[in-house]
Amino acid sequence: MFDHLLVLDIVGGAVRRVDLDGALSTVVGDTGPAPDGIVHDPTTDRIFWTLMGPPSGRDFSARSGGLRSARTDGSDVTTVLPDGAITTGKQLAIADGHLYWSDREGGRITRARLDGSDVTDLVVRPRDPGTGAVDIHDQCVGIAVDTVSRHLYWTQKGPAKGDAGRIFRAGLDLSEGQTAENRTDIETLWSDLPEPIDLWLDDASSTLFWTDRGAPPFGNTLNSAPVPAVGESGVEPTVLAKEFAEAIGLAVDAHAGVAYVTALDGTVRAVPIRPDAPPERVVAAVSGSAFTGIVGVAS
């Protein structure tokens, strides 16, 4: 079960600790520009986070994202991948001694070892041959990794409030003869979603959870659905909670039966995912902050 939460404050450029009773403190005071995805590695007791980098005009299309790490007490902040190694670092996952992340404007899914070595693209979406840009429908945001079935899941949110979001699945490893640009095993599991953002996979129940920041009634929600069998599409998702102010980050404590969701209004909300779990509540609300990634740290 989670002992406390660590959330990224994109306005303050900080990692905040949120205790389950709502107490708040700062763990890292300078994350770098626009932090978005965060994970905890219990074997080293370190946290890792992605950076979107500073915006270039009205977007994050400039290649200025990176990846950093620190101890859970905020000490020993190190650069795993330098700024400019990623275009726009989004959700981050950890599995089998590797970091996996979505690169939104980069249109790709990438992994590397915890020390930043062996950087490998797993999925690369097409670019416009004229501009070199990735179409907004192909920008990758959320990510989840299943090391048992060896599958990778990710979201492509599409335009803001556009009802063109999708969730995909592919093998966790490139098979012989395949490249990240020309994979033949990509499945579209859900389409025409409002604007799916972060993903969470519960292996025990074979359930996918995701946040959505699209337009109501199905946007700005927390959703769940069973993982479909290979070759099948996903069933209609269940809306577990709604009326978030731009839902982003997601951490699921399956043992407690609670999902924690962050939003850009600086809130962290606890949502029951089982009938026996405590009722929905606001864990923290921090005026002037905007929370993106979240991770639970177990006791």
Disulfide bonds with the S-S distance in Angstrom:
none
